[in-house]
Amino acid sequence: MSTYNPPAVWTWNKDNGGKFANINRPIAGATFEQELPAGEHPLQLYSLATPNGVKVTIMLEELLARGHAGAEYDAWLIDINEGAQFSSGFVAVNPNSKIPALLDRSADKPQRVFESGAILLYLAEKFGEFLPADPSARTESLSWLFWQMGSGPYLGGGFGHFYAYAREKFQYPIDRFAMEVKRQLDVLDRRLAESRYIGGDEYSIADMAIWPWYGALARGVLYDAAEFLQVQEYAHVQRWTEEIKQRPAVQRGRMVNRSWGDPNEQVRERHAASDFDNKGPRE
C-alpha cells in the first residue's frame, strides 16, 4: 500500500467514497424540497431496514405485542441510496439526515426524535416497557444501549466500509477494524456468559439495539464476513442471537421498510398489522 501524505488543507473528492459516494458529502442540510408523507397514527416513522432502522421497528412491534395500542405506527420507506434523507421534510425531523427518524403527533406539539438509541429510550419511557424499573438494572441496560451507540460505528463505518464497500481493499484498515470488531464480540460473549440478556435477566432496549448489528453479524448476514471473523467462536453470542431471532415481534420488525432480499420478507411500508399477512420466511 502506498503511503498517503495528507495535504495542508483537505478538499472533497466527490468520487472517492466507495459504494455510497453519490450520497456522502461534507455539508449538512436539505438538497431538495419535499414534504414527508403522513398516515393516520400518532407515531410516524421514516426509516429503512438497515440495522439502525430495525432497532426501532422491533421496539414498536414488541410494544404492540404487549398490548400498547398507542404504539400503532406508520412506517415510511426512506431510500437512503437515492438521497431521500436530504429532503426538506426529512431534515426537519432529523437535521443529521440519517435514518431512523420518528415524529410523535400524540401531543399538542409534535415531537421529533432522532438517533436510534434516543428513539428506543423515548419509546421505553413513553410506554413504560423494556427498561427495568430497578435503578441498578436500568443503569446496566442503559450502559449497554450506549455501548452499542459508541461501538456500532467501528462495525459499520469502520469494518463494514473497508471490508465490504471500499473501492479498493487495503490490509491495514481491514486488520485494524476486524481486530476491534472481534474484541467487541468478545465483550458481548463474556457478558452473555453470565447473563441471559444483555442488560440482565430482562429483555430490554439494550437487546433491541445490539441484536440488529451483532446478531446479524453472528448469523452471517452482515457483510458476508462470518468466516472471515470466525463468528461461530462466540458461543454465548450465538445462543442469544438465536433466542432473540425467534421472537415474533423481532421477525416482524425485521421486515418493515425492507426493500431487498426475499419478497416474502419485505414490508416496504407498514400502516397496519394486516400488512404482515402472508409474509415471512418460507420453509
N, C-alpha and C positions, 0 to 999 in steps of 0.2 A: 504494500500500500504506500503510495507516495505521501510525502509529508505536506501538510497544509499549513501555510503561514497566514494567519488572519490579517486582513488589511487594517489600516488605521481606522477606517470607518466602514462598517458593514453596509452593504447595499443589497436590495432584494432582487434575486434572480427568480423570476416567475416560473421558470421551467425546472427549477431544482427543488422539487418537492415530492418526488416519487408518485405513488398512486393517487394521492389527493392534492396534487399541485394545482388543480383547477379551482380549489376552494380555499386553500391556505393563503393567508395574507397577513401582513404585519399591522393592520389597522382594524379598528372596530367600527360598528355602526351598520345601518341598513344600506343595501346596494340597490334596492328597488322598492316601490310602494305596492303593498298588497295587504289587505286585512286578513286576519285569521278566520277560519270557519268557526262556527259555534253551534252546539247542539242544545238539547233540552235540559241536560243535567247540570247541577251546580258545578261539578268538577269537570273542567276541560283540560285534557292532556294533549300536548303536542310533542310527538316523540317518534322514535324508530326503535326497532327491536335489536339494538346493539346491547351489549351488557349493561350499560348505564340506563338505557331505556327499560330494559327488562326488570330491573330492580323495582321500578315504580308500578308497572303493571302487575307484577307478582303481589306487591303490597295491596293494591286495590282489589285484586281478586281474592286475596286472603281476607280482607275486611268484609267483602260481600259474603264470603263463605261463613263468616261468623255472624251474619245476620244484620250487618250495618247497611240499611237501605240508603242512608245518606252518602255512601261511598259509590253509588252508581255514577258512572262517568262516560264521557265521550272521548275516545282516543283518536286523534287525527294524525295521519302519517306525515312526517316531515322528511322529505327526501334530501338528506344532507349531501349526497353525492351530486345533486343538481343545484345546491346552494340555497334551498328553501329556507334555511335557518337565517338567511340575511334579509328576509322580507321585513318591511317596517313593522308589520304586526307581530312577528316573532320577536324582533329585537325589543319591542315594547314590553314583552313578557319576560324575556331573558336578554339583557344587554350584552351578555357574553356570547350569544349566538351559538349555544351548544344545547343539544337535547339531553335530557327531557326538560320540559317547562310545563308548569301547572298553573292554571287560573282557577281560583276558588271563588265562585259567584254567590255563595250561600249567605254572605254578609251584605250589608248595605253598600259597602265599598268593596269591589272585587279585590282579592288578594293574590298577587303574583308570588310564585315560589319557584326558584331555580336552583340548580345544583342537586343532583340525585340524592345525596345524603341529607340535604336540607329538606327535600320533599318527603323522604321517609320519616324524618323526625317530626315534621309538621303534621303528617297524617297520623302518626302514632299518638301524638299529643291531642290531636283533634278528636280522635275516636277512642282514646284510652286503651289501645291494644298494641301488642307486640313490643312493648318496652316495659320491663319489670317495674313494679311499684316499689319494691325494696330498694333503698338508696344504693346499697353496695352492688346489687345485681344490675341495677340501672346503669351505674357508672361503668361496670365491666362491659356491658353491651355497647354503651356509647364509645368507650375506648376502642373497641373493635370496629365499630362503624367508622370512626375517624382513622383508624389504621388502614382500612380499605381506601378511603379517600386519598390518603397520602401515598399508599403503596401502588395503587392502580396505575398511575402514570408511568411507573417503571415497567409494568407489564405491557401496557398498551402502547404508549408513545415511545417507550424505550425498546423493549424486546420485540414487540409486535411490529413496530415500524421497520427496524433494521433487519429482522429475520424474514418478515413476510412481504413488506410493502416497498422497501427502498429499491431504487432502480438498479443499484449495484450492491453486492454483498461484500462487506468488509469484516474481517475477523475480529478486530478489536471491539467495536461496539456490540457485535453479537455476543462475544465472550463476556463482555462486561455486564450486559443486561441478562444474559442467561444465568450467570452466577447469582445475580440479585434475585431473579425470579425463583430459582431453586432455594435460595435462602428463605424467601417468603413462604414457599410451600413447606419448608421445614418448620418455620414458625407456626403455621397453621396445623401441621401434623402433630407437633408437640402439644399444642393447645387441645386438639381434638382427642389426643390420647387420654386426657384427664377429664374431658367434658363431652357430653352428648352433642350439644350445640356450641356455637362459637362463643356466645355470651355466658353460657352456663347450662342449667337444666331446662331453660325455657327457649323455645324457638322465638327469634326476635328479628328486628330490623337489621341486626348485625349479620345474620344468616342471609337475609334478602339482599344485602349489599354485596356480600362476598361471593355468594354462590354463582351469580351470573358470570363473573370473571374467572374465579379459581375453580369452580365446579366445571365450567366449560373446558378449562384447561385440563383438568383431571380426566374428563370424559373424552378428550382428544378431538374436540370440535372447535377449538380456538387455535388459529394459526397453523393447524396441521403439525403441531410440534410435540405430540405425545411421546414419540420415540426419541426425538432429539433431547427432550428434557427428562426422559425416563420417569414419567409421572406415576407409573404403577408402583414405584418405590414408596409412595406416601400412602400407606395402608389406611390410616385414620382419615385422611382427606377423602380417600376413595369411599370409605364407609359412609361418611357424612354426605358426600356428593350424591350417592345413590339414594339415601333416605330422603333428602330434600327433593330430588327428582321425582319421587313417587307421589308427592303431594298434588292433588288435583288442581288446586289454585295455582301452583307453580307451572303445571303443564298448560293451563290456560294462559297464564301471564306470558309465557314464552312465545305464544302465537300472536299476541297483539302487536300491531304495527309491523308485522313481518312481511317482507315483500320478496323473499328469495327462498330457495330450497323447495322442499316438498309442498305442493299446493294445499295438501290436506292439513298442513301445519301453519298455514298463513291466514291471519285475520287482519287484513290491511287496515281496516278501521273497525273500532268497536263502539257500539252505541247501545247494545242490549245483550243480555245473557244468551239470547237466541242466535247471536252471531257465531256462537261456537257449535251450533247444531251441525252434525255430520262432519265435524272437524276432529283432528287428532291423528296420531301415528297409526298406520295400518300394519298389522302383524303379518 
